[in-house]
Amino acid sequence: MNTIPPERTHHLMKYPVGYTFTPRGKNRLPLTVHNFLVTTNLNGTIVKTEYLCTKDFCGQIVVERVCQTTIDLGTPASPHNKENNQ
C-alpha cells in the first residue's frame, strides 16, 4: 500500500490538530480537528483532502469528516485559535 510522506502533505493542512471551531448551520456544537485525510488516485495525484473532527454529543464522541471550507466558514471556538490561523 502506498503512503504519502508527511512532508508532501503538510503544506496542504491549513488548520493544526487541536484547532476548535463552531460550524455554521443548525448543529452548532464545537468541533475539534484530530487528523488530516488525503485521498490520491493510482498515479499518486492528490484528489481530495479532508479533516477528521470530533464533537461531544449527549456524552458520546462523534467523528465527522469535514472539508476545509467548512472550517473556513466556521467561527473559532477559543481565542488561541485566532493566533494559529493568522
Biopython code that builds the backbone (N, CA, C, O; Angstrom):
import numpy as np
from Bio.PDB.StructureBuilder import StructureBuilder

atoms = [
    (1, "MET", "N", (0.831, -1.170, 0.000)),
    (1, "MET", "CA", (0.000, 0.000, 0.000)),
    (1, "MET", "C", (0.882, 1.242, 0.000)),
    (1, "MET", "O", (1.832, 1.330, 0.779)),
    (2, "ASN", "N", (0.573, 2.201, -0.870)),
    (2, "ASN", "CA", (1.334, 3.441, -0.942)),
    (2, "ASN", "C", (0.917, 4.380, 0.167)),
    (2, "ASN", "O", (-0.270, 4.534, 0.457)),
    (3, "THR", "N", (1.904, 5.008, 0.785)),
    (3, "THR", "CA", (1.611, 6.062, 1.753)),
    (3, "THR", "C", (2.329, 7.323, 1.302)),
    (3, "THR", "O", (3.426, 7.263, 0.747)),
    (4, "ILE", "N", (1.705, 8.450, 1.543)),
    (4, "ILE", "CA", (2.293, 9.729, 1.166)),
    (4, "ILE", "C", (3.103, 10.229, 2.352)),
    (4, "ILE", "O", (2.588, 10.271, 3.470)),
    (5, "PRO", "N", (4.356, 10.610, 2.135)),
    (5, "PRO", "CA", (5.155, 11.109, 3.249)),
    (5, "PRO", "C", (4.563, 12.407, 3.806)),
    (5, "PRO", "O", (4.028, 13.212, 3.043)),
    (6, "PRO", "N", (4.651, 12.624, 5.142)),
    (6, "PRO", "CA", (4.053, 13.813, 5.758)),
    (6, "PRO", "C", (4.586, 15.124, 5.186)),
    (6, "PRO", "O", (3.842, 16.102, 5.114)),
    (7, "GLU", "N", (5.840, 15.170, 4.784)),
    (7, "GLU", "CA", (6.393, 16.423, 4.252)),
    (7, "GLU", "C", (5.725, 16.824, 2.934)),
    (7, "GLU", "O", (5.782, 17.992, 2.550)),
    (8, "ARG", "N", (5.100, 15.883, 2.243)),
    (8, "ARG", "CA", (4.415, 16.193, 0.989)),
    (8, "ARG", "C", (3.008, 16.742, 1.218)),
    (8, "ARG", "O", (2.489, 17.474, 0.375)),
    (9, "THR", "N", (2.391, 16.402, 2.334)),
    (9, "THR", "CA", (1.020, 16.838, 2.599)),
    (9, "THR", "C", (0.935, 17.943, 3.643)),
    (9, "THR", "O", (-0.125, 18.549, 3.799)),
    (10, "HIS", "N", (2.016, 18.224, 4.361)),
    (10, "HIS", "CA", (1.964, 19.204, 5.437)),
    (10, "HIS", "C", (1.546, 20.589, 4.935)),
    (10, "HIS", "O", (0.832, 21.306, 5.636)),
    (11, "HIS", "N", (1.977, 20.970, 3.741)),
    (11, "HIS", "CA", (1.635, 22.290, 3.212)),
    (11, "HIS", "C", (0.149, 22.412, 2.865)),
    (11, "HIS", "O", (-0.356, 23.525, 2.722)),
    (12, "LEU", "N", (-0.554, 21.292, 2.728)),
    (12, "LEU", "CA", (-1.982, 21.316, 2.412)),
    (12, "LEU", "C", (-2.835, 21.596, 3.643)),
    (12, "LEU", "O", (-3.977, 22.041, 3.523)),
    (13, "MET", "N", (-2.291, 21.341, 4.806)),
    (13, "MET", "CA", (-3.063, 21.449, 6.043)),
    (13, "MET", "C", (-3.025, 22.873, 6.578)),
    (13, "MET", "O", (-2.001, 23.321, 7.094)),
    (14, "LYS", "N", (-4.144, 23.585, 6.456)),
    (14, "LYS", "CA", (-4.224, 24.977, 6.895)),
    (14, "LYS", "C", (-4.444, 25.067, 8.401)),
    (14, "LYS", "O", (-3.938, 25.989, 9.040)),
    (15, "TYR", "N", (-5.186, 24.131, 8.974)),
    (15, "TYR", "CA", (-5.526, 24.167, 10.394)),
    (15, "TYR", "C", (-4.803, 23.053, 11.131)),
    (15, "TYR", "O", (-4.777, 21.918, 10.653)),
    (16, "PRO", "N", (-4.211, 23.352, 12.290)),
    (16, "PRO", "CA", (-3.451, 22.330, 13.019)),
    (16, "PRO", "C", (-4.361, 21.376, 13.787)),
    (16, "PRO", "O", (-5.533, 21.675, 14.017)),
    (17, "VAL", "N", (-3.824, 20.249, 14.173)),
    (17, "VAL", "CA", (-4.539, 19.304, 15.024)),
    (17, "VAL", "C", (-4.787, 19.993, 16.358)),
    (17, "VAL", "O", (-3.886, 20.621, 16.913)),
    (18, "GLY", "N", (-6.002, 19.878, 16.870)),
    (18, "GLY", "CA", (-6.374, 20.535, 18.112)),
    (18, "GLY", "C", (-7.143, 21.833, 17.905)),
    (18, "GLY", "O", (-7.651, 22.411, 18.866)),
    (19, "TYR", "N", (-7.235, 22.300, 16.656)),
    (19, "TYR", "CA", (-7.982, 23.520, 16.349)),
    (19, "TYR", "C", (-9.464, 23.275, 16.605)),
    (19, "TYR", "O", (-10.014, 22.281, 16.132)),
    (20, "THR", "N", (-10.115, 24.164, 17.342)),
    (20, "THR", "CA", (-11.527, 24.027, 17.680)),
    (20, "THR", "C", (-12.318, 25.140, 17.017)),
    (20, "THR", "O", (-11.920, 26.304, 17.062)),
    (21, "PHE", "N", (-13.439, 24.783, 16.401)),
    (21, "PHE", "CA", (-14.273, 25.763, 15.711)),
    (21, "PHE", "C", (-15.738, 25.381, 15.851)),
    (21, "PHE", "O", (-16.073, 24.240, 16.169)),
    (22, "THR", "N", (-16.607, 26.362, 15.606)),
    (22, "THR", "CA", (-18.049, 26.136, 15.624)),
    (22, "THR", "C", (-18.560, 26.265, 14.199)),
    (22, "THR", "O", (-18.446, 27.341, 13.612)),
    (23, "PRO", "N", (-19.125, 25.197, 13.615)),
    (23, "PRO", "CA", (-19.596, 25.262, 12.227)),
    (23, "PRO", "C", (-20.865, 26.091, 12.090)),
    (23, "PRO", "O", (-21.542, 26.370, 13.080)),
    (24, "ARG", "N", (-21.183, 26.482, 10.869)),
    (24, "ARG", "CA", (-22.417, 27.203, 10.583)),
    (24, "ARG", "C", (-23.575, 26.217, 10.515)),
    (24, "ARG", "O", (-23.365, 25.008, 10.422)),
    (25, "GLY", "N", (-24.792, 26.735, 10.561)),
    (25, "GLY", "CA", (-25.970, 25.893, 10.389)),
    (25, "GLY", "C", (-26.664, 25.569, 11.700)),
    (25, "GLY", "O", (-26.402, 26.198, 12.726)),
    (26, "LYS", "N", (-27.552, 24.581, 11.657)),
    (26, "LYS", "CA", (-28.337, 24.201, 12.833)),
    (26, "LYS", "C", (-27.475, 23.587, 13.927)),
    (26, "LYS", "O", (-27.616, 23.931, 15.100)),
    (27, "ASN", "N", (-26.588, 22.684, 13.548)),
    (27, "ASN", "CA", (-25.768, 21.978, 14.515)),
    (27, "ASN", "C", (-24.590, 22.857, 14.918)),
    (27, "ASN", "O", (-23.604, 22.937, 14.185)),
    (28, "ARG", "N", (-24.676, 23.516, 16.069)),
    (28, "ARG", "CA", (-23.672, 24.488, 16.484)),
    (28, "ARG", "C", (-22.736, 23.943, 17.565)),
    (28, "ARG", "O", (-22.150, 24.729, 18.310)),
    (29, "LEU", "N", (-22.582, 22.632, 17.671)),
    (29, "LEU", "CA", (-21.653, 22.066, 18.645)),
    (29, "LEU", "C", (-20.224, 22.269, 18.150)),
    (29, "LEU", "O", (-19.955, 22.074, 16.965)),
    (30, "PRO", "N", (-19.298, 22.658, 19.036)),
    (30, "PRO", "CA", (-17.916, 22.873, 18.595)),
    (30, "PRO", "C", (-17.257, 21.568, 18.130)),
    (30, "PRO", "O", (-17.448, 20.511, 18.731)),
    (31, "LEU", "N", (-16.482, 21.668, 17.053)),
    (31, "LEU", "CA", (-15.726, 20.538, 16.511)),
    (31, "LEU", "C", (-14.243, 20.776, 16.742)),
    (31, "LEU", "O", (-13.778, 21.915, 16.724)),
    (32, "THR", "N", (-13.500, 19.689, 16.961)),
    (32, "THR", "CA", (-12.053, 19.757, 17.156)),
    (32, "THR", "C", (-11.370, 18.915, 16.088)),
    (32, "THR", "O", (-11.740, 17.761, 15.874)),
    (33, "VAL", "N", (-10.375, 19.487, 15.418)),
    (33, "VAL", "CA", (-9.622, 18.776, 14.381)),
    (33, "VAL", "C", (-8.722, 17.745, 15.054)),
    (33, "VAL", "O", (-7.977, 18.076, 15.977)),
    (34, "HIS", "N", (-8.791, 16.481, 14.587)),
    (34, "HIS", "CA", (-7.970, 15.415, 15.145)),
    (34, "HIS", "C", (-7.019, 14.786, 14.136)),
    (34, "HIS", "O", (-6.015, 14.190, 14.525)),
    (35, "ASN", "N", (-7.317, 14.907, 12.855)),
    (35, "ASN", "CA", (-6.464, 14.284, 11.849)),
    (35, "ASN", "C", (-6.729, 14.943, 10.503)),
    (35, "ASN", "O", (-7.680, 15.710, 10.349)),
    (36, "PHE", "N", (-5.881, 14.636, 9.536)),
    (36, "PHE", "CA", (-5.973, 15.186, 8.195)),
    (36, "PHE", "C", (-5.925, 14.020, 7.225)),
    (36, "PHE", "O", (-4.983, 13.227, 7.254)),
    (37, "LEU", "N", (-6.931, 13.906, 6.364)),
    (37, "LEU", "CA", (-7.017, 12.764, 5.445)),
    (37, "LEU", "C", (-6.750, 13.217, 4.017)),
    (37, "LEU", "O", (-7.250, 14.255, 3.583)),
    (38, "VAL", "N", (-5.959, 12.434, 3.289)),
    (38, "VAL", "CA", (-5.613, 12.743, 1.909)),
    (38, "VAL", "C", (-5.996, 11.548, 1.048)),
    (38, "VAL", "O", (-5.648, 10.411, 1.366)),
    (39, "THR", "N", (-6.720, 11.806, -0.052)),
    (39, "THR", "CA", (-7.093, 10.762, -0.999)),
    (39, "THR", "C", (-6.318, 10.981, -2.287)),
    (39, "THR", "O", (-6.278, 12.094, -2.811)),
    (40, "THR", "N", (-5.699, 9.916, -2.802)),
    (40, "THR", "CA", (-4.934, 10.010, -4.051)),
    (40, "THR", "C", (-5.464, 8.988, -5.051)),
    (40, "THR", "O", (-6.120, 8.015, -4.680)),
    (41, "ASN", "N", (-5.165, 9.230, -6.326)),
    (41, "ASN", "CA", (-5.513, 8.244, -7.345)),
    (41, "ASN", "C", (-4.317, 7.313, -7.549)),
    (41, "ASN", "O", (-3.323, 7.423, -6.831)),
    (42, "LEU", "N", (-4.400, 6.414, -8.504)),
    (42, "LEU", "CA", (-3.329, 5.427, -8.713)),
    (42, "LEU", "C", (-2.023, 6.063, -9.173)),
    (42, "LEU", "O", (-0.956, 5.483, -8.977)),
    (43, "ASN", "N", (-2.089, 7.240, -9.779)),
    (43, "ASN", "CA", (-0.867, 7.933, -10.209)),
    (43, "ASN", "C", (-0.188, 8.678, -9.080)),
    (43, "ASN", "O", (0.915, 9.196, -9.259)),
    (44, "GLY", "N", (-0.825, 8.744, -7.915)),
    (44, "GLY", "CA", (-0.251, 9.456, -6.778)),
    (44, "GLY", "C", (-0.664, 10.918, -6.713)),
    (44, "GLY", "O", (-0.168, 11.662, -5.867)),
    (45, "THR", "N", (-1.559, 11.337, -7.589)),
    (45, "THR", "CA", (-2.040, 12.702, -7.582)),
    (45, "THR", "C", (-3.082, 12.869, -6.473)),
    (45, "THR", "O", (-3.989, 12.049, -6.334)),
    (46, "ILE", "N", (-2.940, 13.931, -5.693)),
    (46, "ILE", "CA", (-3.891, 14.197, -4.617)),
    (46, "ILE", "C", (-5.194, 14.687, -5.228)),
    (46, "ILE", "O", (-5.209, 15.668, -5.971)),
    (47, "VAL", "N", (-6.304, 13.992, -4.908)),
    (47, "VAL", "CA", (-7.600, 14.356, -5.479)),
    (47, "VAL", "C", (-8.568, 14.918, -4.446)),
    (47, "VAL", "O", (-9.527, 15.599, -4.810)),
    (48, "LYS", "N", (-8.332, 14.644, -3.151)),
    (48, "LYS", "CA", (-9.237, 15.152, -2.123)),
    (48, "LYS", "C", (-8.509, 15.233, -0.787)),
    (48, "LYS", "O", (-7.704, 14.365, -0.449)),
    (49, "THR", "N", (-8.804, 16.285, -0.034)),
    (49, "THR", "CA", (-8.284, 16.422, 1.325)),
    (49, "THR", "C", (-9.458, 16.699, 2.257)),
    (49, "THR", "O", (-10.386, 17.424, 1.898)),
    (50, "GLU", "N", (-9.414, 16.123, 3.449)),
    (50, "GLU", "CA", (-10.469, 16.289, 4.443)),
    (50, "GLU", "C", (-9.854, 16.373, 5.832)),
    (50, "GLU", "O", (-8.732, 15.922, 6.061)),
    (51, "TYR", "N", (-10.608, 16.957, 6.747)),
    (51, "TYR", "CA", (-10.225, 16.983, 8.152)),
    (51, "TYR", "C", (-11.113, 16.009, 8.911)),
    (51, "TYR", "O", (-12.317, 15.936, 8.664)),
    (52, "LEU", "N", (-10.526, 15.268, 9.824)),
    (52, "LEU", "CA", (-11.265, 14.365, 10.693)),
    (52, "LEU", "C", (-11.483, 15.107, 12.010)),
    (52, "LEU", "O", (-10.527, 15.408, 12.725)),
    (53, "CYS", "N", (-12.748, 15.400, 12.328)),
    (53, "CYS", "CA", (-13.088, 16.204, 13.504)),
    (53, "CYS", "C", (-13.972, 15.395, 14.448)),
    (53, "CYS", "O", (-14.666, 14.467, 14.034)),
    (54, "THR", "N", (-13.930, 15.769, 15.728)),
    (54, "THR", "CA", (-14.775, 15.117, 16.719)),
    (54, "THR", "C", (-15.563, 16.168, 17.496)),
    (54, "THR", "O", (-15.166, 17.329, 17.594)),
    (55, "LYS", "N", (-16.694, 15.720, 18.045)),
    (55, "LYS", "CA", (-17.504, 16.568, 18.921)),
    (55, "LYS", "C", (-18.137, 15.687, 19.987)),
    (55, "LYS", "O", (-18.245, 14.472, 19.824)),
    (56, "ASP", "N", (-18.552, 16.315, 21.075)),
    (56, "ASP", "CA", (-19.227, 15.610, 22.158)),
    (56, "ASP", "C", (-20.718, 15.827, 22.000)),
    (56, "ASP", "O", (-21.185, 16.966, 22.028)),
    (57, "PHE", "N", (-21.474, 14.748, 21.835)),
    (57, "PHE", "CA", (-22.921, 14.824, 21.651)),
    (57, "PHE", "C", (-23.591, 13.840, 22.599)),
    (57, "PHE", "O", (-23.440, 12.628, 22.446)),
    (58, "CYS", "N", (-24.330, 14.354, 23.576)),
    (58, "CYS", "CA", (-25.037, 13.522, 24.562)),
    (58, "CYS", "C", (-24.106, 12.528, 25.245)),
    (58, "CYS", "O", (-24.482, 11.378, 25.470)),
    (59, "GLY", "N", (-22.904, 12.962, 25.572)),
    (59, "GLY", "CA", (-21.949, 12.098, 26.255)),
    (59, "GLY", "C", (-21.198, 11.144, 25.356)),
    (59, "GLY", "O", (-20.385, 10.360, 25.845)),
    (60, "GLN", "N", (-21.444, 11.185, 24.057)),
    (60, "GLN", "CA", (-20.758, 10.303, 23.098)),
    (60, "GLN", "C", (-19.790, 11.131, 22.262)),
    (60, "GLN", "O", (-20.039, 12.310, 22.011)),
    (61, "ILE", "N", (-18.709, 10.533, 21.838)),
    (61, "ILE", "CA", (-17.776, 11.182, 20.925)),
    (61, "ILE", "C", (-18.208, 10.848, 19.498)),
    (61, "ILE", "O", (-18.250, 9.676, 19.121)),
    (62, "VAL", "N", (-18.526, 11.866, 18.707)),
    (62, "VAL", "CA", (-18.973, 11.691, 17.328)),
    (62, "VAL", "C", (-17.860, 12.156, 16.400)),
    (62, "VAL", "O", (-17.301, 13.236, 16.591)),
    (63, "VAL", "N", (-17.536, 11.347, 15.397)),
    (63, "VAL", "CA", (-16.472, 11.668, 14.440)),
    (63, "VAL", "C", (-17.105, 12.112, 13.129)),
    (63, "VAL", "O", (-18.028, 11.470, 12.629)),
    (64, "GLU", "N", (-16.604, 13.215, 12.575)),
    (64, "GLU", "CA", (-17.104, 13.740, 11.305)),
    (64, "GLU", "C", (-15.941, 14.030, 10.381)),
    (64, "GLU", "O", (-14.853, 14.394, 10.828)),
    (65, "ARG", "N", (-16.177, 13.867, 9.087)),
    (65, "ARG", "CA", (-15.229, 14.302, 8.064)),
    (65, "ARG", "C", (-15.735, 15.615, 7.505)),
    (65, "ARG", "O", (-16.872, 15.690, 7.041)),
    (66, "VAL", "N", (-14.908, 16.654, 7.540)),
    (66, "VAL", "CA", (-15.323, 17.955, 7.018)),
    (66, "VAL", "C", (-14.258, 18.480, 6.063)),
    (66, "VAL", "O", (-13.075, 18.168, 6.196)),
    (67, "CYS", "N", (-14.698, 19.282, 5.100)),
    (67, "CYS", "CA", (-13.751, 19.893, 4.171)),
    (67, "CYS", "C", (-13.225, 21.193, 4.771)),
    (67, "CYS", "O", (-13.767, 21.693, 5.757)),
    (68, "GLN", "N", (-12.176, 21.733, 4.179)),
    (68, "GLN", "CA", (-11.552, 22.941, 4.695)),
    (68, "GLN", "C", (-12.502, 24.134, 4.655)),
    (68, "GLN", "O", (-12.433, 25.002, 5.526)),
    (69, "THR", "N", (-13.381, 24.192, 3.665)),
    (69, "THR", "CA", (-14.324, 25.301, 3.548)),
    (69, "THR", "C", (-15.256, 25.366, 4.756)),
    (69, "THR", "O", (-15.619, 26.458, 5.195)),
    (70, "THR", "N", (-15.645, 24.221, 5.294)),
    (70, "THR", "CA", (-16.494, 24.188, 6.484)),
    (70, "THR", "C", (-15.789, 24.862, 7.653)),
    (70, "THR", "O", (-16.412, 25.601, 8.415)),
    (71, "ILE", "N", (-14.499, 24.610, 7.795)),
    (71, "ILE", "CA", (-13.729, 25.226, 8.878)),
    (71, "ILE", "C", (-13.523, 26.712, 8.595)),
    (71, "ILE", "O", (-13.585, 27.531, 9.512)),
    (72, "ASP", "N", (-13.276, 27.067, 7.329)),
    (72, "ASP", "CA", (-13.090, 28.471, 6.957)),
    (72, "ASP", "C", (-14.326, 29.301, 7.311)),
    (72, "ASP", "O", (-14.201, 30.418, 7.814)),
    (73, "LEU", "N", (-15.524, 28.757, 7.048)),
    (73, "LEU", "CA", (-16.764, 29.489, 7.291)),
    (73, "LEU", "C", (-17.196, 29.464, 8.755)),
    (73, "LEU", "O", (-18.009, 30.288, 9.174)),
    (74, "GLY", "N", (-16.666, 28.539, 9.527)),
    (74, "GLY", "CA", (-16.999, 28.456, 10.943)),
    (74, "GLY", "C", (-16.285, 29.537, 11.733)),
    (74, "GLY", "O", (-15.416, 30.234, 11.210)),
    (75, "THR", "N", (-16.664, 29.671, 13.008)),
    (75, "THR", "CA", (-16.025, 30.649, 13.876)),
    (75, "THR", "C", (-15.132, 29.924, 14.872)),
    (75, "THR", "O", (-15.505, 28.860, 15.367)),
    (76, "PRO", "N", (-13.956, 30.478, 15.177)),
    (76, "PRO", "CA", (-13.082, 29.844, 16.168)),
    (76, "PRO", "C", (-13.782, 29.741, 17.515)),
    (76, "PRO", "O", (-14.443, 30.686, 17.948)),
    (77, "ALA", "N", (-13.639, 28.606, 18.176)),
    (77, "ALA", "CA", (-14.326, 28.389, 19.440)),
    (77, "ALA", "C", (-13.525, 28.871, 20.639)),
    (77, "ALA", "O", (-14.086, 29.037, 21.722)),
    (78, "SER", "N", (-12.221, 29.102, 20.472)),
    (78, "SER", "CA", (-11.414, 29.600, 21.579)),
    (78, "SER", "C", (-10.458, 30.678, 21.074)),
    (78, "SER", "O", (-10.071, 30.656, 19.906)),
    (79, "PRO", "N", (-10.070, 31.626, 21.939)),
    (79, "PRO", "CA", (-9.267, 32.767, 21.492)),
    (79, "PRO", "C", (-7.891, 32.394, 20.951)),
    (79, "PRO", "O", (-7.384, 33.080, 20.063)),
    (80, "HIS", "N", (-7.264, 31.314, 21.466)),
    (80, "HIS", "CA", (-5.918, 30.964, 20.991)),
    (80, "HIS", "C", (-5.939, 30.489, 19.541)),
    (80, "HIS", "O", (-4.897, 30.506, 18.885)),
    (81, "ASN", "N", (-7.087, 30.067, 19.022)),
    (81, "ASN", "CA", (-7.184, 29.628, 17.634)),
    (81, "ASN", "C", (-6.908, 30.763, 16.664)),
    (81, "ASN", "O", (-6.346, 30.524, 15.595)),
    (82, "LYS", "N", (-7.285, 31.994, 17.003)),
    (82, "LYS", "CA", (-7.092, 33.132, 16.111)),
    (82, "LYS", "C", (-5.621, 33.354, 15.836)),
    (82, "LYS", "O", (-5.248, 33.705, 14.717)),
    (83, "GLU", "N", (-4.771, 33.155, 16.844)),
    (83, "GLU", "CA", (-3.337, 33.328, 16.661)),
    (83, "GLU", "C", (-2.758, 32.277, 15.711)),
    (83, "GLU", "O", (-1.872, 32.581, 14.913)),
    (84, "ASN", "N", (-3.258, 31.041, 15.797)),
    (84, "ASN", "CA", (-2.766, 29.959, 14.941)),
    (84, "ASN", "C", (-3.173, 30.136, 13.493)),
    (84, "ASN", "O", (-2.487, 29.642, 12.598)),
    (85, "ASN", "N", (-4.282, 30.835, 13.240)),
    (85, "ASN", "CA", (-4.832, 30.929, 11.901)),
    (85, "ASN", "C", (-4.292, 32.111, 11.114)),
    (85, "ASN", "O", (-4.517, 32.180, 9.906)),
    (86, "GLN", "N", (-3.583, 33.053, 11.753)),
    (86, "GLN", "CA", (-3.112, 34.229, 11.044)),
    (86, "GLN", "C", (-1.817, 33.998, 10.336)),
    (86, "GLN", "O", (-1.296, 34.908, 9.691)),
]
sb = StructureBuilder()
sb.init_structure("model")
sb.init_model(0)
sb.init_chain("A")
sb.init_seg("    ")
for serial, (resi, resn, name, xyz) in enumerate(atoms, 1):
    if name == "N":
        sb.init_residue(resn, " ", resi, " ")
    sb.init_atom(name, np.array(xyz, "f"), 0.0, 1.0, " ", f" {name:<3s}", serial, name[0])
structure = sb.get_structure()
